[in-house]
Amino acid sequence: MLLDMAAVPLSRPMYNASSSVSRERLRLYAPCTARLHDNGGPSCEVPKRGLAQRMTGCPEVVMEPKSTADDRRVMPFRSVPFFVMHLLPLLAIWTGVTWRTLALFGVLYVGRMFFVTAGYHRYFAHRSYRMGRVAQLVMAFGGTTAMQKGPLWWAGHHRLHHRFSDTARDVHSPQDGFWWSHVGWFLSARYKATEPDTIKDFARFPELRLLDRWWWLGPLALVVACYGYAGWGGVIVGFVWSTVALWHGTFIVNSLAHVYGRRRYATSDTSRNSWLIALVTNGEGWHNNHHHYPASARQGFYWWEWDLSWYGLRALGALRVVRDLKRPPAWALESGRLDAGQFDVGMFGTHWRKASEALENFARSSGELARAGGDLVAGARASASDAREALDARVEAARKALEELVDSSRQGAEELARAARQRQRQGLAGGRAGAG
């Protein structure tokens, strides 16, 4: 993710497909298909959707990175710079720490966090606002200085995360463990390359493709600027300290924002809201809000939810640098709330997967015990085999019964959700009629 210098081909073929759903629906849930500039952008066909897609409105992904048995292992050689970067802060013992370098540390942390959260995330990944081509390039270049690779790589993989959140196809699900979701996924071979098909709307800009390939020019230029401003202390304290802090500030959204915090909305994943994560990430900690309505440029839905990146975007909007900042509409704020009795399908699905894994482990251990008993008692091999088959049959029958129950429960939950939304719309319509 951070220090992989591998070049991405600039002439990789794009995926061509025609739109089959409304533009507004794609703007809300499939940012890869929405209109970018006045001259429009490409769209992708929505194939047959599964349960997660029916619930969230997200289309199936166009493509998925190919995987092998070893592609989840950390790449030792390419990961060395990442780990060395964590040792460089110790050089501050020799360079010294001054108020000047500490001020530089704070400015670079907050400023580059804005480029990552407001630029890489809310613009390139979700297209929650618009800007001109020059401003777009500046935002992308600012994001590269955070040393989290290029904008196409970052936003493309984040779109995969939203399409398959908390499933086996999620890019960095905490269901696969803290290490994998925090740093393991981008240090592995599986996600080292940019896949233009996941972000073809922005991959059509040659300057972004070039910047995505030569992303390290941004950090290099910033290192030179830090040295010119405060010498080696500016490099170590200002740049290195803030870069390492920025990495892990960003990574905790992946590893902890689906584990710790509170859930306001019933989403198809386990996203949560955390004021502490929001504090250190310029507002990215309102993760349940974000997964509920990802098209919004404002992730702190209410005034008391700290969202520094939103405040910065509002300021840029006042200066006419950005425009069309999307906010969550009234229906999005009120629909799917758990405190209104909405069925929490995301947490239900997580518990179901854990129960399914436990059932599989039980069946596997039962089979191993049966085989061990057959080895010890040769005369009872036939009966042990029969018992094992009978046990497997009972386990399979129980699994099918549970799956039927889950399907019926999810269908019922969807019907209840549709009915609740219809009652809310009728109530709003009735209120407007009464007011009239």
C-alpha positions as CSV (number, residue, x, y, z in Angstrom):
1,M,0.0,0.0,0.0
2,L,2.5,2.5,1.1
3,L,5.9,1.8,-0.4
4,D,5.3,-0.5,-3.3
5,M,7.0,1.2,-6.3
6,A,5.6,-1.3,-8.8
7,A,4.4,0.6,-11.9
8,V,0.7,0.3,-13.0
9,P,0.2,-0.1,-16.7
10,L,-1.4,3.1,-18.1
11,S,-3.0,1.3,-21.0
12,R,-4.9,-1.4,-19.2
13,P,-8.2,-2.1,-21.0
14,M,-11.4,-0.7,-19.5
15,Y,-14.6,-2.6,-18.8
16,N,-17.4,-1.5,-21.0
17,A,-21.0,-2.0,-20.0
18,S,-24.3,-0.1,-20.3
19,S,-26.4,1.3,-17.5
20,S,-29.4,-0.6,-16.4
21,V,-30.5,1.3,-13.3
22,S,-31.5,4.9,-12.5
23,R,-28.7,7.5,-12.4
24,E,-29.9,8.7,-9.0
25,R,-29.6,5.2,-7.5
26,L,-26.1,4.9,-8.9
27,R,-25.2,8.3,-7.5
28,L,-26.2,7.1,-4.0
29,Y,-24.7,3.6,-3.9
30,A,-22.4,3.1,-6.9
31,P,-20.1,6.1,-7.1
32,C,-18.1,4.4,-9.8
33,T,-21.0,5.0,-12.2
34,A,-22.1,8.5,-11.2
35,R,-21.5,11.7,-13.3
36,L,-18.2,13.3,-12.6
37,H,-18.0,16.4,-14.8
38,D,-20.4,18.1,-17.0
39,N,-19.4,15.9,-19.9
40,G,-20.5,12.8,-18.0
41,G,-18.7,9.6,-17.1
42,P,-18.9,5.9,-17.8
43,S,-21.4,3.6,-16.2
44,C,-21.4,-0.1,-15.3
45,E,-24.1,-2.7,-15.7
46,V,-25.8,-4.0,-12.5
47,P,-26.0,-7.8,-12.7
48,K,-28.2,-10.1,-10.7
49,R,-27.9,-8.9,-7.1
50,G,-27.6,-11.0,-3.9
51,L,-28.9,-10.2,-0.5
52,A,-26.2,-7.6,0.4
53,Q,-26.8,-5.8,-2.9
54,R,-30.6,-5.8,-2.4
55,M,-30.2,-4.3,1.1
56,T,-27.6,-1.7,0.3
57,G,-28.3,-0.9,-3.3
58,C,-24.7,-1.5,-4.3
59,P,-24.2,-3.3,-7.6
60,E,-21.9,-6.4,-7.8
61,V,-18.3,-5.5,-8.4
62,V,-17.2,-5.5,-12.0
63,M,-14.0,-7.4,-11.2
64,E,-12.1,-8.7,-8.2
65,P,-8.4,-9.1,-7.7
66,K,-7.2,-12.6,-8.5
67,S,-5.9,-14.5,-5.5
68,T,-3.7,-17.5,-4.9
69,A,-2.9,-19.6,-1.9
70,D,0.0,-17.4,-0.9
71,D,-1.3,-13.9,-1.8
72,R,-2.3,-13.1,1.8
73,R,1.3,-13.4,3.0
74,V,3.3,-10.3,3.7
75,M,5.8,-9.4,1.0
76,P,9.0,-9.3,2.9
77,F,11.2,-7.2,0.6
78,R,8.5,-4.6,-0.3
79,S,7.5,-4.3,3.4
80,V,10.9,-3.4,4.7
81,P,10.5,0.3,4.0
82,F,7.3,0.3,5.9
83,F,8.8,-1.2,9.0
84,V,12.0,0.9,8.8
85,M,9.8,4.0,8.7
86,H,8.6,3.0,12.3
87,L,12.3,3.1,13.5
88,L,13.2,6.4,12.0
89,P,11.4,8.5,14.6
90,L,14.1,7.4,17.1
91,L,16.5,9.7,15.1
92,A,14.8,12.6,16.9
93,I,17.2,11.8,19.8
94,W,20.0,13.3,17.6
95,T,18.0,15.9,15.6
96,G,16.2,17.3,18.6
97,V,12.6,18.3,19.0
98,T,11.6,22.0,18.9
99,W,8.4,23.9,18.9
100,R,9.0,24.6,15.2
101,T,9.2,20.9,14.3
102,L,6.2,20.1,16.6
103,A,4.1,22.7,14.9
104,L,5.2,21.2,11.5
105,F,4.1,17.8,12.8
106,G,0.6,19.1,13.7
107,V,0.1,20.9,10.4
108,L,1.3,17.9,8.3
109,Y,-0.9,15.5,10.3
110,V,-4.1,17.5,10.1
111,G,-3.5,18.7,6.5
112,R,-2.6,15.3,5.0
113,M,-5.4,13.7,6.9
114,F,-7.7,16.1,5.1
115,F,-6.3,15.1,1.7
116,V,-6.9,11.4,2.5
117,T,-10.3,11.7,4.1
118,A,-11.8,14.5,2.0
119,G,-9.9,13.7,-1.1
120,Y,-9.1,10.0,-1.5
121,H,-12.1,8.9,0.5
122,R,-15.1,11.2,0.1
123,Y,-14.2,12.5,-3.4
124,F,-12.4,9.8,-5.3
125,A,-14.0,6.7,-3.6
126,H,-17.5,8.1,-3.1
127,R,-17.9,11.2,-5.3
128,S,-19.8,13.0,-2.6
129,Y,-19.0,16.4,-4.2
130,R,-17.6,17.9,-7.4
131,M,-14.6,20.0,-8.3
132,G,-12.7,21.2,-11.4
133,R,-10.0,19.2,-13.0
134,V,-7.1,21.3,-11.6
135,A,-8.5,21.2,-8.1
136,Q,-9.0,17.4,-8.5
137,L,-5.3,17.0,-9.4
138,V,-4.2,19.2,-6.5
139,M,-6.3,17.0,-4.1
140,A,-4.9,13.9,-5.6
141,F,-1.3,15.2,-5.2
142,G,-1.9,16.2,-1.6
143,G,-3.2,12.7,-0.9
144,T,0.0,11.1,-2.3
145,T,2.1,13.0,0.3
146,A,0.4,10.8,3.0
147,M,2.4,7.8,1.5
148,Q,-0.8,5.7,1.1
149,K,-0.1,5.1,-2.6
150,G,-2.0,6.8,-5.4
151,P,-5.6,8.0,-5.6
152,L,-6.8,5.3,-8.0
153,W,-5.3,2.5,-5.9
154,W,-6.7,3.8,-2.7
155,A,-10.2,4.7,-3.9
156,G,-10.5,1.5,-6.0
157,H,-9.8,-0.8,-3.1
158,H,-12.1,1.2,-0.8
159,R,-15.0,0.7,-3.3
160,L,-14.3,-3.0,-3.0
161,H,-14.6,-2.7,0.7
162,H,-18.0,-1.1,0.5
163,R,-19.3,-3.6,-2.0
164,F,-18.3,-6.7,0.1
165,S,-18.1,-5.2,3.6
166,D,-17.6,-7.8,6.3
167,T,-17.8,-10.7,3.9
168,A,-15.2,-13.2,2.7
169,R,-14.5,-10.8,-0.3
170,D,-13.9,-7.7,1.9
171,V,-10.6,-6.1,1.3
172,H,-9.8,-5.5,5.0
173,S,-12.5,-7.0,7.2
174,P,-11.8,-7.2,10.9
175,Q,-13.5,-10.6,10.7
176,D,-10.1,-11.8,9.4
177,G,-8.3,-10.5,12.5
178,F,-6.8,-7.2,13.7
179,W,-3.5,-7.6,12.0
180,W,-5.0,-8.3,8.5
181,S,-7.5,-5.4,8.7
182,H,-4.9,-3.0,10.1
183,V,-1.8,-3.5,8.0
184,G,-1.6,-7.1,6.7
185,W,-3.9,-6.5,3.7
186,F,-1.8,-3.8,2.0
187,L,1.5,-5.5,2.8
188,S,0.3,-8.7,1.0
189,A,0.6,-9.5,-2.6
190,R,-3.1,-9.7,-3.1
191,Y,-3.8,-6.0,-3.3
192,K,-0.5,-4.5,-4.4
193,A,-1.7,-3.5,-7.9
194,T,-4.2,-0.8,-9.0
195,E,-7.2,-2.3,-10.8
196,P,-8.6,0.3,-13.2
197,D,-11.8,-1.5,-13.6
198,T,-12.8,-0.7,-10.0
199,I,-12.3,3.1,-10.6
200,K,-12.7,3.5,-14.4
201,D,-14.5,6.9,-13.9
202,F,-11.3,8.5,-12.7
203,A,-8.8,6.2,-14.5
204,R,-9.8,8.0,-17.7
205,F,-7.8,11.0,-16.7
206,P,-4.2,10.6,-17.8
207,E,-2.8,12.9,-15.2
208,L,-4.4,10.8,-12.4
209,R,-3.0,7.6,-14.0
210,L,0.4,9.1,-14.1
211,L,0.2,10.4,-10.5
212,D,-1.1,6.9,-9.4
213,R,2.0,5.4,-11.0
214,W,4.5,7.9,-9.7
215,W,2.8,8.5,-6.3
216,W,6.1,8.7,-4.4
217,L,6.9,12.1,-6.0
218,G,4.6,13.7,-3.5
219,P,6.3,12.4,-0.4
220,L,9.7,13.2,-1.9
221,A,8.8,16.8,-2.6
222,L,7.4,17.1,1.0
223,V,10.6,15.7,2.5
224,V,12.6,18.3,0.6
225,A,10.3,21.1,1.8
226,C,10.5,19.9,5.4
227,Y,14.3,19.9,5.2
228,G,14.3,23.4,3.8
229,Y,11.9,24.6,6.5
230,A,13.5,23.1,9.7
231,G,16.4,20.9,8.7
232,W,16.7,17.3,9.6
233,G,14.4,17.9,12.6
234,G,11.7,19.0,10.2
235,V,12.2,15.7,8.2
236,I,12.2,13.4,11.3
237,V,9.7,15.1,13.6
238,G,7.7,17.0,11.0
239,F,7.5,14.4,8.2
240,V,8.3,11.0,9.6
241,W,6.4,11.3,12.9
242,S,3.3,12.7,11.3
243,T,3.5,10.1,8.5
244,V,3.6,7.1,11.0
245,A,0.8,8.7,13.1
246,L,-1.2,9.4,9.9
247,W,-0.9,5.8,8.8
248,H,-2.2,4.3,12.0
249,G,-4.8,7.0,12.3
250,T,-6.2,6.0,9.0
251,F,-5.8,2.2,9.6
252,I,-7.8,2.2,12.8
253,V,-10.9,3.0,10.7
254,N,-10.4,-0.3,8.9
255,S,-9.5,-2.4,12.0
256,L,-11.5,-0.8,14.9
257,A,-14.4,1.1,13.4
258,H,-16.2,-2.2,12.8
259,V,-15.4,-3.4,16.3
260,Y,-15.7,-0.6,18.8
261,G,-18.4,2.1,19.1
262,R,-22.2,2.3,18.7
263,R,-24.5,1.5,15.9
264,R,-27.2,4.0,15.0
265,Y,-28.4,2.4,11.8
266,A,-29.0,-1.2,10.7
267,T,-26.5,-1.8,7.9
268,S,-25.5,-5.0,6.2
269,D,-22.1,-4.8,7.9
270,T,-20.8,-4.2,11.4
271,S,-19.8,-0.5,11.1
272,R,-19.9,1.6,14.2
273,N,-19.7,5.2,15.3
274,S,-16.8,6.3,17.5
275,W,-16.2,9.8,18.6
276,L,-12.6,8.9,19.6
277,I,-11.8,7.6,16.1
278,A,-13.5,10.7,14.6
279,L,-11.3,12.9,16.7
280,V,-8.1,11.5,15.3
281,T,-9.3,11.1,11.7
282,N,-10.9,14.4,11.0
283,G,-14.4,12.9,11.3
284,E,-14.0,9.4,9.8
285,G,-15.1,7.8,13.0
286,W,-18.8,8.2,12.2
287,H,-18.4,5.0,10.3
288,N,-21.9,3.6,10.8
289,N,-23.3,6.9,9.5
290,H,-21.0,6.5,6.5
291,H,-22.0,3.0,5.6
292,H,-25.7,3.9,6.0
293,Y,-25.4,6.7,3.5
294,P,-22.0,6.6,1.8
295,A,-22.9,9.3,-0.8
296,S,-22.8,12.0,1.8
297,A,-19.8,14.3,2.1
298,R,-20.8,14.9,5.7
299,Q,-20.1,11.9,7.9
300,G,-21.0,13.6,11.2
301,F,-24.7,13.7,10.5
302,Y,-25.5,16.0,13.5
303,W,-23.9,19.2,14.8
304,W,-22.4,17.5,17.8
305,E,-20.6,14.9,15.7
306,W,-17.1,16.3,15.1
307,D,-16.2,16.2,11.4
308,L,-13.2,18.4,10.6
309,S,-13.0,17.3,7.0
310,W,-16.6,18.4,6.4
311,Y,-15.8,21.8,7.9
312,G,-12.9,22.1,5.5
313,L,-15.0,21.1,2.6
314,R,-17.6,23.8,3.6
315,A,-14.8,26.4,3.6
316,L,-13.7,25.3,0.1
317,G,-17.3,25.4,-1.0
318,A,-17.5,29.0,0.2
319,L,-14.4,29.7,-1.9
320,R,-16.0,27.9,-4.9
321,V,-13.2,25.4,-5.1
322,V,-15.7,22.5,-4.6
323,R,-19.4,22.4,-5.3
324,D,-22.5,20.2,-4.9
325,L,-21.5,18.9,-1.5
326,K,-24.0,16.1,-0.7
327,R,-25.6,15.8,2.7
328,P,-27.8,13.1,4.1
329,P,-31.5,13.8,3.2
330,A,-34.2,13.7,5.8
331,W,-35.3,10.2,4.9
332,A,-31.8,8.8,5.3
333,L,-31.4,10.4,8.7
334,E,-34.6,8.6,10.0
335,S,-34.7,5.3,8.1
336,G,-33.1,2.2,9.3
337,R,-32.6,3.4,12.9
338,L,-32.1,0.7,15.5
339,D,-33.7,2.7,18.2
340,A,-36.9,2.6,16.1
341,G,-36.9,-1.2,16.1
342,Q,-35.1,-1.8,12.8
343,F,-33.8,-5.4,12.5
344,D,-30.0,-5.3,12.7
345,V,-29.2,-7.6,9.8
346,G,-25.5,-6.7,9.9
347,M,-24.9,-8.0,13.4
348,F,-27.2,-10.9,12.8
349,G,-25.1,-11.9,9.8
350,T,-21.9,-11.7,11.8
351,H,-23.3,-13.9,14.6
352,W,-24.6,-16.3,12.0
353,R,-21.2,-16.7,10.3
354,K,-19.6,-17.4,13.7
355,A,-22.3,-20.0,14.5
356,S,-21.8,-21.6,11.1
357,E,-18.0,-21.8,11.7
358,A,-18.6,-23.3,15.1
359,L,-20.9,-25.9,13.6
360,E,-18.4,-26.7,10.9
361,N,-15.7,-27.1,13.5
362,F,-17.9,-29.3,15.6
363,A,-18.7,-31.5,12.6
364,R,-15.0,-31.7,11.8
365,S,-13.9,-32.6,15.3
366,S,-16.7,-35.2,15.5
367,G,-15.5,-36.8,12.4
368,E,-11.9,-36.9,13.7
369,L,-13.0,-38.5,17.0
370,A,-15.0,-41.1,15.1
371,R,-12.0,-41.9,12.9
372,A,-9.7,-42.1,16.0
373,G,-12.2,-44.5,17.6
374,G,-12.3,-46.6,14.5
375,D,-8.5,-46.9,14.5
376,L,-8.4,-48.0,18.2
377,V,-11.2,-50.5,17.9
378,A,-10.8,-52.3,14.6
379,G,-14.0,-54.3,15.1
380,A,-16.1,-51.2,15.5
381,R,-15.0,-49.5,12.3
382,A,-18.2,-50.2,10.5
383,S,-20.4,-49.0,13.3
384,A,-18.2,-45.9,13.8
385,S,-18.5,-45.1,10.1
386,D,-22.3,-45.4,10.3
387,A,-22.3,-43.2,13.4
388,R,-20.2,-40.6,11.6
389,E,-22.4,-40.6,8.6
390,A,-25.5,-40.3,10.8
391,L,-23.9,-37.4,12.6
392,D,-22.9,-35.7,9.4
393,A,-26.5,-36.1,8.1
394,R,-27.9,-34.6,11.3
395,V,-25.4,-31.7,11.1
396,E,-26.3,-31.1,7.5
397,A,-30.0,-31.2,8.3
398,A,-29.5,-28.7,11.1
399,R,-27.5,-26.4,8.8
400,K,-30.3,-26.5,6.1
401,A,-32.9,-25.7,8.7
402,L,-30.9,-22.8,10.1
403,E,-30.3,-21.5,6.6
404,E,-34.0,-21.6,5.8
405,L,-34.7,-19.8,9.1
406,V,-32.1,-17.1,8.2
407,D,-33.5,-16.6,4.8
408,S,-37.1,-16.3,6.1
409,S,-35.9,-13.9,8.8
410,R,-34.0,-11.7,6.4
411,Q,-37.0,-11.7,4.0
412,G,-39.2,-10.7,6.9
413,A,-36.8,-8.0,7.9
414,E,-36.7,-6.6,4.4
415,E,-40.5,-6.5,4.3
416,L,-40.6,-4.8,7.7
417,A,-38.1,-2.3,6.5
418,R,-40.0,-1.5,3.3
419,A,-43.2,-1.2,5.3
420,A,-41.5,1.1,7.8
421,R,-40.1,3.3,5.1
422,Q,-43.6,3.4,3.4
423,R,-45.2,4.5,6.7
424,Q,-42.6,7.2,7.1
425,R,-43.2,8.5,3.7
426,Q,-47.0,8.4,4.2
427,G,-46.5,10.2,7.5
428,L,-44.3,12.9,5.9
429,A,-46.9,13.3,3.1
430,G,-49.7,13.5,5.6
431,G,-47.8,16.1,7.6
432,R,-47.2,18.2,4.5
433,A,-50.9,17.9,3.5
434,G,-52.0,19.0,7.0
435,A,-49.7,21.9,7.0
436,G,-51.1,22.9,3.6
